[in-house]
């Protein structure tokens, strides 16, 4: 898929989930490199425009930002267009492979936290969190999962179907039932769109309510996050932009009077204090260790990007 169709598919949520959109962005840049036939200067300009198009598609998940910058790293210093092309392709392949390997490693590490008989809550649809649950089940552990519906897009149905396909005992609940089921839960596993340098989690709207209910009920709250979900910009005080989507996603035409305003933020922020641990491919870390792991995993270059 080319850059503009990829950006459209991310914007319309045909491609969704922080890991998937990052890999899609990387492969769109790879495709651009494969098809480009002009000189180095023209290539640099096209890559720059492609970067903007991709980054403008959805604002919240830093995975896309980190993925795009990982693919473009070092390309400007390559000299001619052929060397630049090779660099983009090699970087994209490395990022995609690293991203897929990270989900496998998180699944392996996270599965150790699950015990037979556990009651687990998950929110929305995270491939990293689902990976943990599927791995634990594949290891022979038997547990129950409550999956929230996740209005308005209802990504919880994807989670419920994925878990049911794997043979996991799963119950779908509406989002407002989360506090009722938390009384019988042992653990929560959710994914991440962005983790800030001070360990806060930005994930699907409602995650912070799940965390609040978990804390009240003394239920462990785990975040499953590849380290490229860690945001270098937050270290310098930048705020994470919370995407707001259209009213049509919440109500159909004619369902409410036109003067009724609709507020539809699609992510929210959960403070570090509500998080027991972040399960990354580099290991299980405390929210307080995000900065150190971020520098080690993303490399110092990730902190020296100009113009963003
Ligand atoms: C999806 C969502 C997921 C994270 C992590 O939101 O919030 O929890 O993106 O997913 P949306 P993954 O459906 O709006 O993209 O673990 O697959 O990267």
Boltz pocket constraint, residues with backbone or C-beta under 6 A from the ligand:
constraints:
  - pocket:
      binder: B
      contacts: [[A, 16], [A, 17], [A, 18], [A, 19], [A, 20], [A, 61], [A, 123], [A, 124], [A, 125], [A, 126], [A, 127], [A, 128], [A, 129], [A, 153], [A, 155], [A, 190], [A, 191], [A, 192], [A, 193], [A, 203], [A, 204], [A, 205], [A, 224], [A, 266]]
      max_distance: 6.0
